[in-house]
């Protein structure tokens, strides 16, 4: 059984929700959970800095008795790194960039039985359909989870965008009508998450 924990994004701005999310990720994994942090959704030159900042935020948000062991994911070692990890955390970022990297792997097989935690764009990509805040349209994800996903719902995400603020009601309606209308839809406010076991 693989446990998926999908977050809407914005955890850095919601410390109480970040604490709930991070503790859900490491629940029942003992004192030294092995966490693989995958930042494929962001430009390569940012990975080490993001990894350091995320590790610090994670450690500040959990019980001080827990001491996670963090590793930074790289495409050429990804499969072996997953085997050696308890948890894979996929960062948010660019939907298309993340999709490019993840489509190269049989994800359901290589991370079977692991805990997979996602954030914003990575929650999108694992879904069958999603509404992307970057492109402001519905797109098709990898379909690992048979759901529809709308991240950052009702937040100020994109408030400084030259296109103007996001019309969340319109986004919700567009996703509801897109693709298979029978799929469950998750429009989560920032920092909120859902757990799906599959």
N, C-alpha and C positions, 0 to 999 in steps of 0.2 A: 504494500500500500504506500503510495506516494502522497505526502501531505503538502498541499499548496496553500500558501498564505499570501493573498493578493492585497496589496496596499494601494490606496488611491494616489499617494504622493504627498509631498509637503510635510513629511515627518520632522524635518529640521525646524519647522516653525511651530510645531505642536509637541512640546516635550512630554506632556502627560500621555498623549497618544503614542508617541515614539516608545515610551517605556512599556506600554501594553503590547505593542507590536514586537519589540525586541525580546521581551520575556516569553511571548508566545512562540517565537522562533526557537528558543533554546530550552523550552519546557521539556523536562524529563531526559535531558541529554548529559547530565552529570556536571562535574566541575570544569572540565576542559573540552567543551564542544569544538569540533573542527569546522570552521566556517570558511567557505570559498566565496570570495567577493568578486563578482563578474561585472566589469564596467565596460562591456562591449558597446553600450549605447552612447558612449562619449568618445571624443577624440583621444587617440592614443597618448598624446603628450600630457593628458590630465590624470592618467590612471594612478600613478604613485601618490600624488597629492590627495586625490579623492579617497584612495584606500586608507591613507593615514588619518584623514579627517573623519571618515566613516568609523574606523576602528575606535577612535577616541570617543565619538558620540555614542557608539554602541556600549562601550565600557562604562561610560558615565550614566547610562540609562538602565543598567541591570544591577542585580545584587552583587556587591563587592566580593562575595565569596566565589563567584563564578569567574573563571579566567579563560575566555575563549582563545583558541589558537587560530589566527587569521592567515589566509593565503590569498594572493592576488591571482586571478585567473588570466591565462594566456591562451589564445586559440590553438597553438600547436601542442599544448599540454593539457587542454581542457578535459578530455576524457579521463586521463590518468588522475588529474586533480580531483575530479568528481568522485572517483573511486575511493580516494583517500580522505573524503570529507563527510561530515554528518549533514551539513547544510550547504545549499547553494543560494546565495543572495544575488539577485540580478538588479542592477541599478536602473534608475529611470534615465531619460535622455531622448535620443532621436529614434523614433519608431523604425525608420527605414534602415538606419545603421545597425541597430540591434537585430532586425530581421535578416539582414545580409549575413551576419555571423552565425546566428542560431539555425538558419536553414541548412547549414552544412552538417548538422548532427542529427542522429536519431534520438532526440531528447528523451522521449518516453522510456526508451530502453536504457540509456546510459545513466539516467538519474532515478531509475526505479527504486523505490524504497527510501528515498532521501526526503529531506524537508527542503522545499523550494519556496523561497520568499521573493516577492517581486514588489516593484514600486513604480507606479505611473506607467511609463511606456512599456516596461517589461510585463506589467499586468495586462496591458493591451495585447501585446504580441502573443501571449499564451492563450488568449481568448479566440473564439471563432470569429467574432466581429467586434469592432470597437469604434469609438468616435475619438479622433485624435485632436488634441488641443493645438498641435503645431500646424496642421493643415486644415483644421476645422471642417472635417468631413468624416464620413464613415469609411472604414477600410476592413479588409479581411486579414485576420491574424493567422497564426499557425494552427489554430483549432485544437490544441492539446486539451483545452477545457471547453466543453460545449455551453458557452455562456456569451453574453454581450457585456462589454465593460465600458464605463464612462468615468475617467479619472478626474480628480480635482473638482468634482461637482459642486456648483454654487460658490466657488471660491473666487478670489480676485486674480486668479491665474490669467495672464495676458492683459491685465488692466492697462499696462503701458504700451501695449501693442498698437502700431499705427492703424491696424484694422478696427480698433475699438475693442471694448470689453466683449467677452463671450456671452452670447444669448443662450443661457443654459436650458431654458425651456425648449428652444428650437433644437438644440443639440440632442436633448432627451428624445424628442419626437422623431427626429431623423433616425436615431439608432433603433428606436422601437419598431420603425417601419422597414428597417434595412435587413435583408437576408431572411433567415428563418425566424418568423415571428413567434414561434413557440419556445424559443430558447429563453431561459431566465436572464433577466437583465439586472446588472449591478451598477448603480450610479452612486458612488461613494464620496462623501465629503472628505476633505483632506485629512490625512492621518488615520482614517478609518480603514479597516481591513475585513476580509472574509476568509474563512478556512474551508477548503474543499479537499476531501480525501478521495483519491482515485487509484 
